[in-house]
């Protein structure tokens, strides 16, 4: 049974899907499955394998879906006593402990812009384990020779490329193009996409001008609230290398759920403003 689970897990990772692996890590007394039994849970509710059935498996199933959403592992203990057996129809007793682990492939980061900042973002993101794609229309900057092995480099007009490519919902997008107009074009195409992370480089004044232009065109404020802008953690970065460190640090923080969704922060600010009135 576990071979089937491992095969499904490998296939999910190959496709870039998020899943959760549920494993019995301890069992005492009479339990329906032994230590090592596994179940794979998909976000849409599909499962492969079993940890024994019954209501505790159902509970682990829902906790697994929660782990996928929050991207945090869980350790859960079940007491299979007489009341539990009567409720579930299982003839068993004892204790069982399961470990629920969210699993995802190395996340994809799309770097829009192959200039100095984009170059260092791509190199550093690749070093820390992201699968990196760089898109720019300038062959001089967007070249495999310049970025080296392991980084996917695409020479194309950014807004045109975005019209024919849909980024996965688990993707991270970094907008660091060579100018205001190109940043605007990229954000226009990406603002409505359901991405794990979307960041825009620039000063607060520049970001405000881009937002104003997009809102005037019809982009919703809610969509723009999901953008991390100005991009990167506030570490006082000045050089392209330092800016790249601040951006990749924010990507890592987003990956591990260590920074808030900008939309949540915006709602909090609105509530604070309402309470002050």
Number of C-alpha atoms within 10 A of each C-alpha: 11 15 10 14 20 17 11 17 23 14 12 17 15 12 11 18 19 20 28 29 26 28 22 22 18 14 19 14 11 15 18 16 15 17 16 15 18 27 26 28 28 20 17 8 11 10 17 18 19 18 24 17 12 15 15 18 17 12 12 24 24 14 20 30 21 18 21 22 14 12 20 16 19 16 15 15 16 16 15 23 14 14 11 18 16 12 10 14 11 17 14 16 18 14 16 23 17 24 20 29 20 24 20 19 18 16 18 22 25 22 25 26 27 29 18 17 22 27 22 21 28 28 18 19 24 19 12 12 13 23 20 23 18 24 24 24 16 15 13 11 20 23 19 16 9 12 18 11 10 13 18 17 25 20 18 15 13 20 19 12 17 16 10 7 9 10 16 15 14 20 21 23 24 28 23 25 25 16 11 15 11 18 22 21 17 23 24 20 15 22 21 14 17 15 17 19 21 24 23 24 22 18 12 12 10 14 19 14 14 21 20 14 14 19 15 10 10 9 16 14 14 12 15 21 18 22 21 19 20 18 25 21 18 11 10 9 15 9 11 16 17 15 24 25 21 19 27 24 17 21 27 16 14 16 16 12 13 11 13 10 16 15 17 12 13 14 12 12 12 11 11 11 10 9 8 6 5
